[in-house]
Amino acid sequence: MLAALGAAPVAALDCNDIAYDGNRFTVCEVDASTEKLQLFLRDDQGKVYGQFSAIDAALAQDGQKLAFATNAGMYHSDRSPVGLYIENQQQQMRLIPNAGPGNFGLLPNGVFCMRPGRADVYESLQYRDSGINCTHATQSGPMLVIDGELHPRFLVDSNSYYIRNGVGTSEDGKRVVFAISRNAVTFHQFGRLFRDHLKLPSALYFDGNISRLHAPSVGRSDNGFMMGPVVGVVEAND
C-alpha cells in the first residue's frame, strides 16, 4: 500500500548542509521552471540594497519574501558589477570578453542567465554569440565546469584555499544548484563538487571570502560587508 503512494514530490527550493570529499558545503537546489529567480542590486530610489535584510524588507511591502539568496558576482568599490549585468531586462553593465586581473579575468569566465522557466550558465563568448535574451543576467568568473570538464587552469595541488560560492545548471535549465563552502576549499575541489557530486555540466564561480548565504530553511542569513549583485528566490509571504 505504501509503495502505491509513490515518492514524495521534490521541493522546488531545497537547501541542505552536505559533506563531500572531506569538505563541507551548503547546497540549495532551485527548480527554475516553477520558482521565481531574479537579481537585486538597487532599490527604486537607486540605493544599493547591500544586505539580504534590505531586500527582504522591500519585498515584504508587496507581500513577498526572500526565500533564498546569495551574492551573485564580483563588484567594484561602489558595488557596481564588474561585468555584464541585466536586471528586469535592463542592461546596466556590458559584457567583458577579454582576460584581466583576478579571478574574474581568469578565462574562460561565464554568465548566469535567467529567463522565464529556466536558468543557464554560459561561457561568456558562447553567450555573446548566442543571441539569447536574458531577463536577468550576471557575469562572473572563472567558470568552474565547462561542458562537463573542470576549468583548465585549476590545479589539483593548489594551495589557494578560500570560502567560495557559485552556481551550476542542468542541460535543460530547470535544475539550478547554488553552493557555498563551509570551510576553505580550492577551485579544483569546488569545481569537483559541481561536476562529480552534483552532476552538473556547467558551473560558474561567484566569489570568495565575502560570499554569503540567506537560507532560512537551514537557519542561516549571513551579515557582513555591503554586497553588490544578489540573486534570490522570491515567494509569496504566507
C-alpha positions in Angstrom: 0.0 0.0 0.0 2.8 2.4 0.9 4.6 1.8 -2.4 1.4 2.7 -4.3 1.5 6.2 -2.9 4.7 6.9 -4.8 7.7 9.1 -3.8 7.2 12.5 -2.2 7.4 15.3 -4.6 10.7 17.1 -4.9 10.7 20.6 -3.3 11.0 23.5 -5.7 13.6 25.0 -3.3 15.6 22.8 -1.1 18.7 23.7 1.0 20.9 21.3 2.8 24.2 21.1 4.6 26.3 18.3 3.0 29.8 16.8 3.1 31.8 15.8 0.0 35.3 14.8 -0.4 36.3 15.9 3.0 34.8 19.3 2.8 31.5 20.9 4.0 29.1 22.8 1.9 25.6 24.3 2.0 23.7 23.5 -1.2 20.4 25.0 -2.4 18.6 23.4 -5.3 16.1 25.5 -7.2 13.5 24.4 -9.8 13.7 27.2 -12.3 10.6 26.0 -14.1 8.5 26.8 -11.0 10.4 29.2 -8.8 10.9 33.0 -9.4 14.7 33.6 -9.6 15.9 37.2 -10.0 18.7 39.6 -9.4 18.8 42.5 -7.0 21.2 45.5 -6.8 19.4 48.8 -6.1 16.0 49.8 -4.8 13.5 52.1 -6.6 15.5 55.2 -5.3 18.8 53.9 -6.7 20.2 52.9 -3.3 22.3 49.7 -3.2 20.5 47.1 -1.2 23.7 45.6 0.1 22.2 43.3 2.7 19.7 40.4 2.5 17.5 42.1 5.1 17.1 45.2 2.9 15.9 43.1 0.0 13.5 41.2 2.3 12.1 44.4 3.7 11.4 45.8 0.2 9.7 42.6 -0.9 7.6 42.5 2.3 5.9 45.7 1.1 4.5 43.7 -1.8 3.5 40.7 0.3 6.6 38.7 -0.8 9.7 37.3 0.9 13.2 36.3 0.0 13.2 32.5 0.4 16.8 32.1 -0.6 19.6 34.4 -1.8 23.4 34.6 -2.3 25.8 37.2 -3.6 26.0 36.9 -7.4 29.3 38.0 -8.9 32.1 40.5 -8.4 31.7 44.2 -8.0 33.6 47.5 -7.7 34.0 49.5 -4.5 30.8 51.4 -5.3 29.0 47.9 -5.5 28.5 48.3 -9.3 29.0 45.0 -11.3 32.4 44.2 -12.8 30.9 42.6 -15.9 27.6 42.0 -17.7 24.6 42.8 -15.5 21.0 42.7 -16.6 18.1 43.2 -14.2 14.5 43.1 -15.3 15.6 43.1 -19.0 17.6 46.4 -18.4 21.3 46.1 -19.1 23.3 48.1 -16.6 26.8 46.9 -17.5 28.2 45.4 -20.7 29.8 42.0 -21.2 33.6 41.9 -20.6 35.0 39.4 -23.1 38.8 39.8 -22.6 41.2 38.5 -20.0 42.1 40.6 -17.0 43.3 40.6 -13.4 41.9 38.5 -10.6 39.5 35.6 -10.7 37.0 37.4 -12.9 39.6 37.7 -15.7 40.7 34.0 -15.5 39.2 33.0 -18.8 37.0 31.3 -19.6 34.6 33.1 -17.4 30.8 33.0 -17.7 27.3 34.4 -17.5 24.5 33.2 -15.3 21.3 33.9 -17.4 17.7 33.7 -16.1 14.7 33.5 -18.4 11.1 32.5 -17.9 11.1 28.9 -16.8 14.8 28.2 -16.9 18.3 29.4 -16.0 21.6 28.6 -17.5 25.4 29.1 -17.1 27.1 30.0 -20.3 30.8 30.6 -21.1 31.0 34.3 -21.8 31.8 34.2 -25.5 29.2 31.5 -26.1 26.7 33.8 -24.5 27.9 36.8 -26.6 27.4 34.8 -29.8 24.1 33.1 -28.9 21.7 36.0 -29.3 19.9 34.8 -26.1 17.9 37.5 -24.3 18.1 37.1 -20.5 15.5 38.6 -18.1 18.3 38.7 -15.5 22.0 38.0 -16.0 25.3 38.4 -14.2 28.8 37.8 -15.4 31.5 36.3 -13.1 34.5 34.1 -13.3 36.1 31.8 -13.6 33.9 29.1 -15.0 34.1 26.1 -12.7 32.7 23.4 -15.1 32.6 23.8 -18.9 30.7 21.1 -20.8 31.4 18.6 -18.1 35.1 19.5 -17.7 36.8 21.5 -15.0 38.4 24.8 -15.9 41.8 24.0 -17.5 43.7 26.3 -15.1 42.6 24.5 -11.9 45.4 22.7 -10.1 44.8 19.5 -8.0 47.6 20.6 -5.7 46.7 24.2 -5.4 47.4 25.9 -2.0 44.8 28.7 -2.6 42.1 28.0 -0.1 39.1 30.2 0.4 35.4 30.2 1.2 33.8 30.0 -2.2 30.3 30.2 -3.7 28.9 29.6 -7.2 26.1 28.2 -9.3 25.6 25.2 -11.6 22.8 24.4 -14.1 21.5 21.3 -15.8 21.3 21.0 -19.6 17.6 21.6 -19.7 17.9 24.7 -17.5 15.4 23.6 -14.9 17.8 22.4 -12.2 19.8 25.2 -10.7 22.1 24.5 -7.8 23.8 27.2 -5.6 26.6 26.1 -3.3 28.8 27.8 -0.7 31.6 26.1 1.1 31.5 26.0 4.8 35.3 25.6 5.0 38.1 27.0 2.8 38.4 25.0 -0.5 40.5 25.2 -3.7 39.0 25.9 -7.1 39.6 22.3 -8.1 37.7 21.0 -5.0 34.8 23.4 -5.6 34.6 22.5 -9.3 34.5 18.8 -8.5 31.6 19.4 -6.2 29.5 20.6 -9.1 30.9 18.1 -11.7 31.3 14.9 -9.8 28.8 15.2 -6.9 26.0 17.4 -8.2 26.4 16.0 -11.8 26.1 19.4 -13.5 27.6 20.1 -16.9 28.1 23.9 -16.4 29.0 25.9 -13.3 30.2 29.4 -12.5 32.2 30.9 -9.6 30.6 33.9 -7.9 33.1 35.0 -5.3 35.4 34.1 -2.3 35.7 35.2 1.3 32.9 37.8 1.0 30.5 35.0 0.0 27.2 35.0 2.0 24.0 33.0 2.1 20.4 33.6 3.0 18.7 30.3 3.6 16.1 30.5 6.3 15.2 26.8 5.9 18.6 25.8 7.3 18.6 28.7 9.8 21.1 30.9 8.0 21.1 34.5 6.9 24.6 35.9 6.9 25.5 39.5 7.7 28.7 41.4 6.8 30.1 44.0 4.4 27.7 45.5 1.9 27.3 43.3 -1.2 26.8 44.1 -4.8 24.6 42.0 -7.0 22.5 39.4 -5.2 20.5 36.5 -6.8 17.4 35.2 -4.9 14.2 33.3 -5.0 11.1 35.3 -4.4 8.0 33.7 -2.9 4.6 34.9 -1.5 4.8 35.8 2.1 2.3 33.4 3.6 
